[in-house]
Amino acid sequence: MTNPFEDPDAGYLVLVNDEGQHSLWPASLAVPGGWAVAHAEDTRDTCLEYIDRRWTDMRPRSLAGSMQS
């Protein structure tokens, strides 16, 4: 059995939480609580590219905000 998080042929989603953190998620699995779909089902590579373009600050939103004050 292939690990669903590493299957290059599977469909994936990009999830985002309230802190702005992103996650690559197998489309075959239920979206966990606290996470929302930021990018609909696509290839693994396309989802990873989406994450690379959008999630440029790895700090949680609450930490980034407190550091700017």
All heavy atoms as TSV, in Angstrom:
chain	resi	resn	atom	element	x	y	z
A	1	MET	N	N	0.825	-1.185	0.000
A	1	MET	CA	C	0.000	0.000	0.000
A	1	MET	C	C	0.870	1.251	0.000
A	1	MET	O	O	1.840	1.346	0.729
A	1	MET	CB	C	-0.917	-0.009	1.220
A	1	MET	CG	C	-1.784	1.207	1.316
A	1	MET	SD	S	-2.992	0.989	2.638
A	1	MET	CE	C	-3.937	2.432	2.360
A	2	THR	N	N	0.491	2.214	-0.802
A	2	THR	CA	C	1.232	3.461	-0.921
A	2	THR	C	C	0.780	4.451	0.150
A	2	THR	O	O	-0.405	4.555	0.449
A	2	THR	CB	C	0.994	4.081	-2.313
A	2	THR	OG1	O	1.358	3.134	-3.308
A	2	THR	CG2	C	1.796	5.334	-2.512
A	3	ASN	N	N	1.728	5.182	0.688
A	3	ASN	CA	C	1.408	6.234	1.642
A	3	ASN	C	C	0.589	7.302	0.913
A	3	ASN	O	O	1.055	7.861	-0.078
A	3	ASN	CB	C	2.706	6.830	2.180
A	3	ASN	CG	C	2.488	7.932	3.178
A	3	ASN	OD1	O	1.448	8.578	3.228
A	3	ASN	ND2	N	3.510	8.185	3.984
A	4	PRO	N	N	-0.630	7.616	1.366
A	4	PRO	CA	C	-1.473	8.574	0.638
A	4	PRO	C	C	-0.895	9.987	0.582
A	4	PRO	O	O	-1.300	10.792	-0.243
A	4	PRO	CB	C	-2.793	8.552	1.399
A	4	PRO	CG	C	-2.450	8.062	2.761
A	4	PRO	CD	C	-1.278	7.129	2.581
A	5	PHE	N	N	0.076	10.286	1.428
A	5	PHE	CA	C	0.690	11.604	1.425
A	5	PHE	C	C	1.865	11.699	0.451
A	5	PHE	O	O	2.403	12.772	0.236
A	5	PHE	CB	C	1.166	11.972	2.840
A	5	PHE	CG	C	0.027	12.263	3.774
A	5	PHE	CD1	C	-0.583	11.245	4.478
A	5	PHE	CD2	C	-0.451	13.550	3.930
A	5	PHE	CE1	C	-1.645	11.501	5.341
A	5	PHE	CE2	C	-1.515	13.825	4.778
A	5	PHE	CZ	C	-2.114	12.797	5.486
A	6	GLU	N	N	2.255	10.576	-0.131
A	6	GLU	CA	C	3.406	10.560	-1.033
A	6	GLU	C	C	3.114	9.962	-2.396
A	6	GLU	O	O	4.009	9.825	-3.207
A	6	GLU	CB	C	4.555	9.792	-0.375
A	6	GLU	CG	C	5.053	10.459	0.891
A	6	GLU	CD	C	6.165	9.674	1.566
A	6	GLU	OE1	O	6.587	8.634	1.049
A	6	GLU	OE2	O	6.615	10.119	2.632
A	7	ASP	N	N	1.869	9.623	-2.669
A	7	ASP	CA	C	1.495	9.002	-3.940
A	7	ASP	C	C	1.517	10.051	-5.049
A	7	ASP	O	O	0.681	10.961	-5.071
A	7	ASP	CB	C	0.105	8.381	-3.824
A	7	ASP	CG	C	-0.321	7.642	-5.068
A	7	ASP	OD1	O	0.381	7.708	-6.096
A	7	ASP	OD2	O	-1.380	6.984	-5.023
A	8	PRO	N	N	2.456	9.960	-5.991
A	8	PRO	CA	C	2.563	10.978	-7.043
A	8	PRO	C	C	1.386	10.956	-8.021
A	8	PRO	O	O	1.166	11.930	-8.744
A	8	PRO	CB	C	3.873	10.622	-7.750
A	8	PRO	CG	C	4.061	9.175	-7.483
A	8	PRO	CD	C	3.462	8.917	-6.127
A	9	ASP	N	N	0.622	9.879	-8.040
A	9	ASP	CA	C	-0.490	9.763	-8.987
A	9	ASP	C	C	-1.847	10.107	-8.376
A	9	ASP	O	O	-2.857	10.129	-9.077
A	9	ASP	CB	C	-0.541	8.338	-9.546
A	9	ASP	CG	C	0.740	7.979	-10.292
A	9	ASP	OD1	O	1.269	8.850	-11.012
A	9	ASP	OD2	O	1.217	6.848	-10.133
A	10	ALA	N	N	-1.891	10.387	-7.093
A	10	ALA	CA	C	-3.153	10.684	-6.403
A	10	ALA	C	C	-3.533	12.152	-6.587
A	10	ALA	O	O	-2.706	12.989	-6.975
A	10	ALA	CB	C	-3.017	10.370	-4.919
A	11	GLY	N	N	-4.783	12.465	-6.299
A	11	GLY	CA	C	-5.232	13.850	-6.277
A	11	GLY	C	C	-5.002	14.439	-4.900
A	11	GLY	O	O	-5.091	13.744	-3.881
A	12	TYR	N	N	-4.700	15.712	-4.860
A	12	TYR	CA	C	-4.402	16.401	-3.604
A	12	TYR	C	C	-5.169	17.701	-3.505
A	12	TYR	O	O	-5.600	18.273	-4.507
A	12	TYR	CB	C	-2.899	16.701	-3.481
A	12	TYR	CG	C	-2.075	15.466	-3.249
A	12	TYR	CD1	C	-1.630	14.692	-4.309
A	12	TYR	CD2	C	-1.768	15.061	-1.961
A	12	TYR	CE1	C	-0.893	13.538	-4.094
A	12	TYR	CE2	C	-1.023	13.908	-1.735
A	12	TYR	CZ	C	-0.589	13.158	-2.807
A	12	TYR	OH	O	0.130	12.020	-2.582
A	13	LEU	N	N	-5.303	18.168	-2.275
A	13	LEU	CA	C	-5.871	19.472	-1.962
A	13	LEU	C	C	-4.798	20.286	-1.255
A	13	LEU	O	O	-3.848	19.736	-0.701
A	13	LEU	CB	C	-7.051	19.326	-0.997
A	13	LEU	CG	C	-8.178	18.394	-1.364
A	13	LEU	CD1	C	-9.106	18.198	-0.163
A	13	LEU	CD2	C	-8.950	18.938	-2.551
A	14	VAL	N	N	-4.981	21.588	-1.246
A	14	VAL	CA	C	-4.192	22.437	-0.359
A	14	VAL	C	C	-5.155	22.934	0.700
A	14	VAL	O	O	-6.204	23.501	0.393
A	14	VAL	CB	C	-3.554	23.625	-1.102
A	14	VAL	CG1	C	-2.827	24.537	-0.114
A	14	VAL	CG2	C	-2.592	23.131	-2.175
A	15	LEU	N	N	-4.789	22.703	1.946
A	15	LEU	CA	C	-5.591	23.158	3.075
A	15	LEU	C	C	-4.910	24.347	3.741
A	15	LEU	O	O	-3.688	24.502	3.664
A	15	LEU	CB	C	-5.754	22.032	4.105
A	15	LEU	CG	C	-6.316	20.713	3.608
A	15	LEU	CD1	C	-6.475	19.749	4.783
A	15	LEU	CD2	C	-7.628	20.897	2.871
A	16	VAL	N	N	-5.708	25.164	4.405
A	16	VAL	CA	C	-5.175	26.286	5.168
A	16	VAL	C	C	-5.953	26.365	6.482
A	16	VAL	O	O	-7.146	26.070	6.522
A	16	VAL	CB	C	-5.254	27.611	4.367
A	16	VAL	CG1	C	-6.679	28.026	4.098
A	16	VAL	CG2	C	-4.476	28.715	5.049
A	17	ASN	N	N	-5.254	26.741	7.549
A	17	ASN	CA	C	-5.921	26.889	8.845
A	17	ASN	C	C	-6.024	28.371	9.210
A	17	ASN	O	O	-5.593	29.245	8.444
A	17	ASN	CB	C	-5.225	26.064	9.939
A	17	ASN	CG	C	-3.823	26.543	10.256
A	17	ASN	OD1	O	-3.426	27.648	9.915
A	17	ASN	ND2	N	-3.053	25.693	10.909
A	18	ASP	N	N	-6.597	28.655	10.367
A	18	ASP	CA	C	-6.811	30.048	10.796
A	18	ASP	C	C	-5.510	30.816	10.988
A	18	ASP	O	O	-5.509	32.040	10.994
A	18	ASP	CB	C	-7.621	30.094	12.092
A	18	ASP	CG	C	-9.063	29.673	11.887
A	18	ASP	OD1	O	-9.537	29.686	10.728
A	18	ASP	OD2	O	-9.728	29.321	12.882
A	19	GLU	N	N	-4.424	30.111	11.171
A	19	GLU	CA	C	-3.113	30.751	11.342
A	19	GLU	C	C	-2.411	30.992	10.005
A	19	GLU	O	O	-1.277	31.452	9.971
A	19	GLU	CB	C	-2.222	29.888	12.244
A	19	GLU	CG	C	-2.643	29.892	13.698
A	19	GLU	CD	C	-2.308	31.193	14.420
A	19	GLU	OE1	O	-1.553	32.033	13.896
A	19	GLU	OE2	O	-2.818	31.377	15.541
A	20	GLY	N	N	-3.077	30.626	8.901
A	20	GLY	CA	C	-2.485	30.842	7.583
A	20	GLY	C	C	-1.500	29.761	7.172
A	20	GLY	O	O	-0.832	29.885	6.154
A	21	GLN	N	N	-1.399	28.701	7.962
A	21	GLN	CA	C	-0.497	27.602	7.637
A	21	GLN	C	C	-1.147	26.732	6.563
A	21	GLN	O	O	-2.352	26.508	6.576
A	21	GLN	CB	C	-0.202	26.786	8.886
A	21	GLN	CG	C	0.509	27.595	9.945
A	21	GLN	CD	C	0.526	26.904	11.288
A	21	GLN	OE1	O	-0.497	26.435	11.769
A	21	GLN	NE2	N	1.703	26.847	11.895
A	22	HIS	N	N	-0.353	26.258	5.632
A	22	HIS	CA	C	-0.836	25.451	4.514
A	22	HIS	C	C	-0.418	23.991	4.678
A	22	HIS	O	O	0.610	23.707	5.301
A	22	HIS	CB	C	-0.271	25.982	3.200
A	22	HIS	CG	C	-0.849	27.296	2.788
A	22	HIS	ND1	N	-0.749	28.428	3.555
A	22	HIS	CD2	C	-1.541	27.652	1.682
A	22	HIS	CE1	C	-1.351	29.424	2.930
A	22	HIS	NE2	N	-1.843	28.976	1.795
A	23	SER	N	N	-1.203	23.110	4.072
A	23	SER	CA	C	-0.903	21.684	4.135
A	23	SER	C	C	-1.302	21.021	2.820
A	23	SER	O	O	-2.383	21.287	2.290
A	23	SER	CB	C	-1.672	21.040	5.292
A	23	SER	OG	O	-1.433	19.646	5.333
A	24	LEU	N	N	-0.440	20.158	2.337
A	24	LEU	CA	C	-0.767	19.287	1.209
A	24	LEU	C	C	-1.576	18.136	1.782
A	24	LEU	O	O	-1.154	17.510	2.755
A	24	LEU	CB	C	0.525	18.773	0.569
A	24	LEU	CG	C	0.359	17.825	-0.609
A	24	LEU	CD1	C	-0.226	18.555	-1.808
A	24	LEU	CD2	C	1.701	17.201	-0.970
A	25	TRP	N	N	-2.752	17.846	1.197
A	25	TRP	CA	C	-3.652	16.852	1.780
A	25	TRP	C	C	-4.216	15.945	0.700
A	25	TRP	O	O	-4.707	16.441	-0.316
A	25	TRP	CB	C	-4.787	17.565	2.509
A	25	TRP	CG	C	-5.544	16.669	3.416
A	25	TRP	CD1	C	-6.750	16.083	3.175
A	25	TRP	CD2	C	-5.129	16.218	4.707
A	25	TRP	NE1	N	-7.113	15.300	4.251
A	25	TRP	CE2	C	-6.126	15.371	5.200
A	25	TRP	CE3	C	-3.999	16.454	5.487
A	25	TRP	CZ2	C	-6.044	14.759	6.448
A	25	TRP	CZ3	C	-3.921	15.849	6.716
A	25	TRP	CH2	C	-4.932	15.011	7.188
A	26	PRO	N	N	-4.161	14.637	0.898
A	26	PRO	CA	C	-4.753	13.717	-0.085
A	26	PRO	C	C	-6.253	13.974	-0.236
A	26	PRO	O	O	-6.978	14.060	0.759
A	26	PRO	CB	C	-4.497	12.333	0.517
A	26	PRO	CG	C	-3.364	12.526	1.480
A	26	PRO	CD	C	-3.524	13.909	2.014
A	27	ALA	N	N	-6.717	14.109	-1.461
A	27	ALA	CA	C	-8.128	14.388	-1.723
A	27	ALA	C	C	-9.018	13.230	-1.285
A	27	ALA	O	O	-10.211	13.426	-1.043
A	27	ALA	CB	C	-8.335	14.699	-3.197
A	28	SER	N	N	-8.449	12.043	-1.145
A	28	SER	CA	C	-9.228	10.866	-0.751
A	28	SER	C	C	-9.545	10.829	0.739
A	28	SER	O	O	-10.349	10.014	1.178
A	28	SER	CB	C	-8.475	9.590	-1.138
A	28	SER	OG	O	-7.239	9.526	-0.449
A	29	LEU	N	N	-8.926	11.709	1.522
A	29	LEU	CA	C	-9.148	11.744	2.965
A	29	LEU	C	C	-10.033	12.932	3.338
A	29	LEU	O	O	-9.995	13.978	2.686
A	29	LEU	CB	C	-7.817	11.849	3.713
A	29	LEU	CG	C	-6.824	10.719	3.497
A	29	LEU	CD1	C	-5.538	10.991	4.272
A	29	LEU	CD2	C	-7.421	9.385	3.895
A	30	ALA	N	N	-10.804	12.783	4.401
A	30	ALA	CA	C	-11.650	13.874	4.876
A	30	ALA	C	C	-10.786	15.036	5.366
A	30	ALA	O	O	-9.721	14.837	5.941
A	30	ALA	CB	C	-12.547	13.378	6.006
A	31	VAL	N	N	-11.269	16.233	5.128
A	31	VAL	CA	C	-10.567	17.429	5.598
A	31	VAL	C	C	-10.732	17.502	7.118
A	31	VAL	O	O	-11.853	17.459	7.631
A	31	VAL	CB	C	-11.141	18.693	4.925
A	31	VAL	CG1	C	-10.526	19.955	5.507
A	31	VAL	CG2	C	-10.930	18.632	3.414
A	32	PRO	N	N	-9.620	17.604	7.857
A	32	PRO	CA	C	-9.717	17.637	9.319
A	32	PRO	C	C	-10.307	18.952	9.819
A	32	PRO	O	O	-10.208	19.993	9.145
A	32	PRO	CB	C	-8.263	17.465	9.769
A	32	PRO	CG	C	-7.431	17.866	8.612
A	32	PRO	CD	C	-8.240	17.626	7.386
A	33	GLY	N	N	-10.898	18.894	11.003
A	33	GLY	CA	C	-11.451	20.088	11.624
A	33	GLY	C	C	-10.399	21.170	11.778
A	33	GLY	O	O	-9.233	20.894	12.048
A	34	GLY	N	N	-10.809	22.407	11.597
A	34	GLY	CA	C	-9.883	23.531	11.736
A	34	GLY	C	C	-9.157	23.883	10.454
A	34	GLY	O	O	-8.384	24.835	10.426
A	35	TRP	N	N	-9.399	23.116	9.403
A	35	TRP	CA	C	-8.745	23.354	8.115
A	35	TRP	C	C	-9.803	23.581	7.043
A	35	TRP	O	O	-10.885	23.016	7.111
A	35	TRP	CB	C	-7.875	22.162	7.723
A	35	TRP	CG	C	-6.689	21.982	8.610
A	35	TRP	CD1	C	-6.669	21.339	9.813
A	35	TRP	CD2	C	-5.368	22.472	8.397
A	35	TRP	NE1	N	-5.403	21.393	10.358
A	35	TRP	CE2	C	-4.585	22.082	9.499
A	35	TRP	CE3	C	-4.765	23.200	7.383
A	35	TRP	CZ2	C	-3.234	22.398	9.607
A	35	TRP	CZ3	C	-3.422	23.504	7.483
A	35	TRP	CH2	C	-2.662	23.105	8.588
A	36	ALA	N	N	-9.481	24.410	6.062
A	36	ALA	CA	C	-10.376	24.685	4.939
A	36	ALA	C	C	-9.607	24.469	3.637
A	36	ALA	O	O	-8.379	24.629	3.589
A	36	ALA	CB	C	-10.878	26.122	5.001
A	37	VAL	N	N	-10.326	24.126	2.596
A	37	VAL	CA	C	-9.700	23.918	1.284
A	37	VAL	C	C	-9.346	25.281	0.691
A	37	VAL	O	O	-10.206	26.144	0.525
A	37	VAL	CB	C	-10.635	23.135	0.341
A	37	VAL	CG1	C	-10.009	23.016	-1.043
A	37	VAL	CG2	C	-10.942	21.758	0.907
A	38	ALA	N	N	-8.067	25.475	0.376
A	38	ALA	CA	C	-7.589	26.708	-0.247
A	38	ALA	C	C	-7.392	26.522	-1.746
A	38	ALA	O	O	-7.419	27.494	-2.499
A	38	ALA	CB	C	-6.274	27.145	0.397
A	39	HIS	N	N	-7.155	25.283	-2.171
A	39	HIS	CA	C	-6.965	24.971	-3.590
A	39	HIS	C	C	-7.609	23.611	-3.836
A	39	HIS	O	O	-7.305	22.643	-3.143
A	39	HIS	CB	C	-5.470	24.946	-3.937
A	39	HIS	CG	C	-5.176	24.690	-5.372
A	39	HIS	ND1	N	-5.319	25.653	-6.339
A	39	HIS	CD2	C	-4.761	23.570	-6.018
A	39	HIS	CE1	C	-4.988	25.142	-7.514
A	39	HIS	NE2	N	-4.648	23.879	-7.339
A	40	ALA	N	N	-8.499	23.572	-4.800
A	40	ALA	CA	C	-9.262	22.357	-5.097
A	40	ALA	C	C	-8.360	21.236	-5.594
A	40	ALA	O	O	-7.183	21.447	-5.909
A	40	ALA	CB	C	-10.326	22.678	-6.136
A	41	GLU	N	N	-8.927	20.055	-5.701
A	41	GLU	CA	C	-8.164	18.864	-6.092
A	41	GLU	C	C	-7.367	19.096	-7.367
A	41	GLU	O	O	-7.873	19.629	-8.352
A	41	GLU	CB	C	-9.099	17.673	-6.277
A	41	GLU	CG	C	-8.340	16.391	-6.577
A	41	GLU	CD	C	-9.218	15.159	-6.587
A	41	GLU	OE1	O	-10.366	15.220	-6.110
A	41	GLU	OE2	O	-8.749	14.124	-7.069
A	42	ASP	N	N	-6.118	18.681	-7.305
A	42	ASP	CA	C	-5.188	18.859	-8.421
A	42	ASP	C	C	-4.060	17.856	-8.245
A	42	ASP	O	O	-4.086	17.033	-7.330
A	42	ASP	CB	C	-4.645	20.300	-8.403
A	42	ASP	CG	C	-4.375	20.861	-9.789
A	42	ASP	OD1	O	-3.986	20.073	-10.679
A	42	ASP	OD2	O	-4.531	22.071	-9.971
A	43	THR	N	N	-3.048	17.958	-9.089
A	43	THR	CA	C	-1.899	17.065	-8.966
A	43	THR	C	C	-1.049	17.466	-7.760
A	43	THR	O	O	-1.130	18.604	-7.275
A	43	THR	CB	C	-1.014	17.114	-10.218
A	43	THR	OG1	O	-0.436	18.436	-10.323
A	43	THR	CG2	C	-1.795	16.782	-11.481
A	44	ARG	N	N	-0.241	16.547	-7.317
A	44	ARG	CA	C	0.644	16.805	-6.174
A	44	ARG	C	C	1.577	17.976	-6.479
A	44	ARG	O	O	1.738	18.901	-5.680
A	44	ARG	CB	C	1.439	15.542	-5.845
A	44	ARG	CG	C	2.234	15.609	-4.563
A	44	ARG	CD	C	2.875	14.244	-4.269
A	44	ARG	NE	N	3.270	14.126	-2.895
A	44	ARG	CZ	C	4.373	14.676	-2.370
A	44	ARG	NH1	N	5.173	15.381	-3.131
A	44	ARG	NH2	N	4.657	14.504	-1.092
A	45	ASP	N	N	2.184	17.943	-7.666
A	45	ASP	CA	C	3.128	18.999	-8.042
A	45	ASP	C	C	2.461	20.365	-8.123
A	45	ASP	O	O	3.019	21.364	-7.665
A	45	ASP	CB	C	3.807	18.674	-9.377
A	45	ASP	CG	C	4.827	17.556	-9.258
A	45	ASP	OD1	O	5.275	17.255	-8.133
A	45	ASP	OD2	O	5.183	16.968	-10.301
A	46	THR	N	N	1.261	20.431	-8.680
A	46	THR	CA	C	0.558	21.706	-8.790
A	46	THR	C	C	0.201	22.239	-7.409
A	46	THR	O	O	0.335	23.442	-7.152
A	46	THR	CB	C	-0.697	21.563	-9.666
A	46	THR	OG1	O	-0.287	21.139	-10.971
A	46	THR	CG2	C	-1.461	22.872	-9.775
A	47	CYS	N	N	-0.223	21.367	-6.518
A	47	CYS	CA	C	-0.545	21.797	-5.155
A	47	CYS	C	C	0.706	22.291	-4.430
A	47	CYS	O	O	0.653	23.311	-3.721
A	47	CYS	CB	C	-1.212	20.664	-4.393
A	47	CYS	SG	S	-2.917	20.344	-4.914
A	48	LEU	N	N	1.822	21.604	-4.600
A	48	LEU	CA	C	3.061	22.059	-3.967
A	48	LEU	C	C	3.499	23.410	-4.518
A	48	LEU	O	O	3.981	24.272	-3.771
A	48	LEU	CB	C	4.164	21.014	-4.149
A	48	LEU	CG	C	3.990	19.742	-3.320
A	48	LEU	CD1	C	5.023	18.696	-3.731
A	48	LEU	CD2	C	4.080	20.035	-1.831
A	49	GLU	N	N	3.327	23.628	-5.820
A	49	GLU	CA	C	3.646	24.931	-6.419
A	49	GLU	C	C	2.744	26.018	-5.840
A	49	GLU	O	O	3.204	27.131	-5.561
A	49	GLU	CB	C	3.491	24.870	-7.930
A	49	GLU	CG	C	4.562	24.062	-8.617
A	49	GLU	CD	C	4.293	23.844	-10.104
A	49	GLU	OE1	O	3.410	24.528	-10.671
A	49	GLU	OE2	O	4.964	22.980	-10.691
A	50	TYR	N	N	1.462	25.708	-5.660
A	50	TYR	CA	C	0.519	26.652	-5.065
A	50	TYR	C	C	0.991	27.051	-3.659
A	50	TYR	O	O	1.017	28.240	-3.322
A	50	TYR	CB	C	-0.880	26.025	-5.000
A	50	TYR	CG	C	-1.913	26.908	-4.371
A	50	TYR	CD1	C	-2.690	27.760	-5.143
A	50	TYR	CD2	C	-2.136	26.890	-2.994
A	50	TYR	CE1	C	-3.646	28.579	-4.566
A	50	TYR	CE2	C	-3.094	27.701	-2.405
A	50	TYR	CZ	C	-3.845	28.542	-3.194
A	50	TYR	OH	O	-4.783	29.353	-2.612
A	51	ILE	N	N	1.372	26.062	-2.870
A	51	ILE	CA	C	1.855	26.337	-1.516
A	51	ILE	C	C	3.111	27.204	-1.561
A	51	ILE	O	O	3.221	28.179	-0.817
A	51	ILE	CB	C	2.111	25.023	-0.755
A	51	ILE	CG1	C	0.783	24.304	-0.473
A	51	ILE	CG2	C	2.874	25.285	0.550
A	51	ILE	CD1	C	0.931	22.889	0.054
A	52	ASP	N	N	4.041	26.875	-2.436
A	52	ASP	CA	C	5.284	27.656	-2.545
A	52	ASP	C	C	5.013	29.115	-2.903
A	52	ASP	O	O	5.685	30.016	-2.398
A	52	ASP	CB	C	6.213	27.043	-3.592
A	52	ASP	CG	C	6.912	25.789	-3.110
A	52	ASP	OD1	O	6.943	25.544	-1.888
A	52	ASP	OD2	O	7.419	25.042	-3.971
A	53	ARG	N	N	4.036	29.354	-3.765
A	53	ARG	CA	C	3.718	30.726	-4.187
A	53	ARG	C	C	2.966	31.512	-3.115
A	53	ARG	O	O	3.156	32.712	-2.976
A	53	ARG	CB	C	2.872	30.711	-5.468
A	53	ARG	CG	C	3.633	30.398	-6.721
A	53	ARG	CD	C	2.825	30.688	-7.980
A	53	ARG	NE	N	1.425	30.274	-7.913
A	53	ARG	CZ	C	0.952	29.073	-8.255
A	53	ARG	NH1	N	1.779	28.145	-8.674
A	53	ARG	NH2	N	-0.337	28.803	-8.170
A	54	ARG	N	N	2.094	30.859	-2.373
A	54	ARG	CA	C	1.194	31.555	-1.452
A	54	ARG	C	C	1.696	31.617	-0.007
A	54	ARG	O	O	1.399	32.571	0.699
A	54	ARG	CB	C	-0.165	30.864	-1.437
A	54	ARG	CG	C	-0.779	30.754	-2.780
A	54	ARG	CD	C	-1.854	31.807	-2.951
A	54	ARG	NE	N	-2.684	31.496	-4.095
A	54	ARG	CZ	C	-2.709	32.216	-5.204
A	54	ARG	NH1	N	-1.961	33.276	-5.311
A	54	ARG	NH2	N	-3.489	31.879	-6.205
A	55	TRP	N	N	2.388	30.590	0.451
A	55	TRP	CA	C	2.791	30.534	1.855
A	55	TRP	C	C	4.254	30.925	1.960
A	55	TRP	O	O	5.137	30.094	2.096
A	55	TRP	CB	C	2.536	29.130	2.400
A	55	TRP	CG	C	2.629	29.023	3.897
A	55	TRP	CD1	C	2.456	30.002	4.812
A	55	TRP	CD2	C	2.921	27.838	4.637
A	55	TRP	NE1	N	2.614	29.512	6.084
A	55	TRP	CE2	C	2.898	28.175	6.001
A	55	TRP	CE3	C	3.185	26.518	4.268
A	55	TRP	CZ2	C	3.145	27.254	7.001
A	55	TRP	CZ3	C	3.424	25.604	5.269
A	55	TRP	CH2	C	3.399	25.966	6.614
A	56	THR	N	N	4.503	32.214	1.916
A	56	THR	CA	C	5.876	32.708	1.886
A	56	THR	C	C	6.427	33.039	3.270
A	56	THR	O	O	7.633	33.178	3.434
A	56	THR	CB	C	5.966	33.956	0.983
A	56	THR	OG1	O	5.060	34.944	1.469
A	56	THR	CG2	C	5.604	33.596	-0.455
A	57	ASP	N	N	5.550	33.185	4.243
A	57	ASP	CA	C	5.969	33.457	5.620
A	57	ASP	C	C	5.509	32.278	6.469
A	57	ASP	O	O	4.314	32.084	6.678
A	57	ASP	CB	C	5.335	34.759	6.113
A	57	ASP	CG	C	5.833	35.180	7.485
A	57	ASP	OD1	O	6.481	34.366	8.178
A	57	ASP	OD2	O	5.555	36.329	7.875
A	58	MET	N	N	6.440	31.478	6.927
A	58	MET	CA	C	6.115	30.249	7.648
A	58	MET	C	C	5.617	30.493	9.075
A	58	MET	O	O	5.102	29.588	9.712
A	58	MET	CB	C	7.331	29.315	7.712
A	58	MET	CG	C	7.792	28.832	6.373
A	58	MET	SD	S	6.526	27.801	5.655
A	58	MET	CE	C	7.028	27.798	3.960
A	59	ARG	N	N	5.740	31.707	9.557
A	59	ARG	CA	C	5.288	31.991	10.916
A	59	ARG	C	C	3.763	31.918	10.980
A	59	ARG	O	O	3.080	32.368	10.056
A	59	ARG	CB	C	5.727	33.384	11.359
A	59	ARG	CG	C	7.226	33.561	11.421
A	59	ARG	CD	C	7.579	34.984	11.743
A	59	ARG	NE	N	7.102	35.858	10.657
A	59	ARG	CZ	C	7.157	37.183	10.691
A	59	ARG	NH1	N	7.642	37.804	11.747
A	59	ARG	NH2	N	6.719	37.905	9.686
A	60	PRO	N	N	3.211	31.385	12.072
A	60	PRO	CA	C	1.765	31.450	12.250
A	60	PRO	C	C	1.315	32.917	12.241
A	60	PRO	O	O	2.038	33.806	12.703
A	60	PRO	CB	C	1.530	30.818	13.618
A	60	PRO	CG	C	2.742	29.981	13.871
A	60	PRO	CD	C	3.869	30.683	13.178
A	61	ARG	N	N	0.138	33.164	11.722
A	61	ARG	CA	C	-0.385	34.529	11.591
A	61	ARG	C	C	-0.331	35.278	12.920
A	61	ARG	O	O	0.032	36.459	12.964
A	61	ARG	CB	C	-1.808	34.468	11.066
A	61	ARG	CG	C	-2.371	35.807	10.673
A	61	ARG	CD	C	-3.728	35.641	10.000
A	61	ARG	NE	N	-3.486	35.135	8.647
A	61	ARG	CZ	C	-4.275	34.255	8.023
A	61	ARG	NH1	N	-5.350	33.791	8.605
A	61	ARG	NH2	N	-3.999	33.853	6.809
A	62	SER	N	N	-0.661	34.616	14.032
A	62	SER	CA	C	-0.666	35.279	15.332
A	62	SER	C	C	0.743	35.718	15.745
A	62	SER	O	O	0.914	36.790	16.317
A	62	SER	CB	C	-1.278	34.382	16.405
A	62	SER	OG	O	-0.561	33.161	16.507
A	63	LEU	N	N	1.737	34.923	15.446
A	63	LEU	CA	C	3.113	35.284	15.767
A	63	LEU	C	C	3.585	36.428	14.888
A	63	LEU	O	O	4.180	37.397	15.375
A	63	LEU	CB	C	4.049	34.084	15.606
A	63	LEU	CG	C	5.536	34.355	15.807
A	63	LEU	CD1	C	5.807	34.837	17.238
A	63	LEU	CD2	C	6.347	33.115	15.500
A	64	ALA	N	N	3.321	36.361	13.605
A	64	ALA	CA	C	3.737	37.418	12.686
A	64	ALA	C	C	3.117	38.753	13.100
A	64	ALA	O	O	3.782	39.790	13.091
A	64	ALA	CB	C	3.363	37.051	11.252
A	65	GLY	N	N	1.829	38.704	13.469
A	65	GLY	CA	C	1.150	39.930	13.900
A	65	GLY	C	C	1.729	40.522	15.171
A	65	GLY	O	O	1.880	41.726	15.292
A	66	SER	N	N	2.084	39.665	16.116
A	66	SER	CA	C	2.635	40.164	17.378
A	66	SER	C	C	4.032	40.733	17.204
A	66	SER	O	O	4.442	41.613	17.944
A	66	SER	CB	C	2.656	39.058	18.433
A	66	SER	OG	O	3.613	38.062	18.131
A	67	MET	N	N	4.764	40.264	16.219
A	67	MET	CA	C	6.119	40.750	15.976
A	67	MET	C	C	6.111	42.111	15.257
A	67	MET	O	O	7.095	42.826	15.292
A	67	MET	CB	C	6.910	39.737	15.174
A	67	MET	CG	C	7.173	38.453	15.956
A	67	MET	SD	S	8.042	37.214	15.001
A	67	MET	CE	C	9.696	37.902	15.052
A	68	GLN	N	N	5.012	42.451	14.608
A	68	GLN	CA	C	4.921	43.724	13.893
A	68	GLN	C	C	4.463	44.851	14.796
A	68	GLN	O	O	4.583	46.010	14.459
A	68	GLN	CB	C	3.960	43.593	12.705
A	68	GLN	CG	C	4.499	42.679	11.637
A	68	GLN	CD	C	3.510	42.477	10.502
A	68	GLN	OE1	O	2.371	42.906	10.566
A	68	GLN	NE2	N	3.959	41.777	9.478
A	69	SER	N	N	3.930	44.530	15.954
A	69	SER	CA	C	3.404	45.568	16.873
A	69	SER	C	C	4.510	46.278	17.597
A	69	SER	O	O	5.567	45.851	17.814
A	69	SER	CB	C	2.466	44.916	17.889
A	69	SER	OG	O	1.397	44.323	17.224
